[in-house]
């Protein structure tokens, strides 16, 4: 039930996003999209499974981004694999 609710919320968010965002700026470059997903998921989301990322950087005027140690990313992936197994 939790997964169903989470997926429904995500689908609703995507719907609102598609209505609001200026779609003329979109790119259909799949390699760029893959890079964005990889850089978002591995340093940002996966370390959160083990309490990370613990380190953030910010260069003005950009938003802050996660810079976790490599060991935290590996531990996060191991945790994710263990949960999914």
C-alpha positions, -999 to 999 in steps of 0.1 A, spaced: 0 0 0 28 24 8 44 19 -27 10 25 -43 6 58 -24 42 68 -32 38 61 -69 4 79 -70 20 109 -54 49 108 -78 26 105 -108 6 135 -96 38 155 -91 50 147 -126 16 158 -140 18 191 -122 54 195 -133 45 189 -170 18 215 -168 39 242 -152 74 238 -168 82 256 -201 85 226 -223 102 245 -251 134 243 -232 133 205 -229 160 184 -245 155 149 -259 192 141 -254 190 107 -236 227 107 -226 223 140 -208 191 127 -190 210 96 -180 238 117 -166 214 138 -146 197 107 -131 230 91 -123 244 122 -106 211 128 -87 206 92 -75 241 81 -65 254 111 -46 220 124 -34 195 97 -28 214 65 -22 236 79 7 204 90 24 196 53 30 225 52 55 221 87 70 243 106 45 253 125 24 270 145 54 287 169 31 273 197 9 290 223 -13 276 255 -28 291 278 -54 271 311 -56 246 315 -72 239 278 -76 219 256 -52 238 234 -28 245 198 -39 255 167 -21 292 156 -20 292 123 0 324 103 5 328 73 -18 324 49 11 290 63 19 278 59 -17 290 23 -17 274 16 17 241 31 4 242 9 -27 249 -21 -6 220 -12 17 197 -7 -13 207 -41 -27 201 -57 6 166 -42 9 157 -52 -26 171 -88 -22 
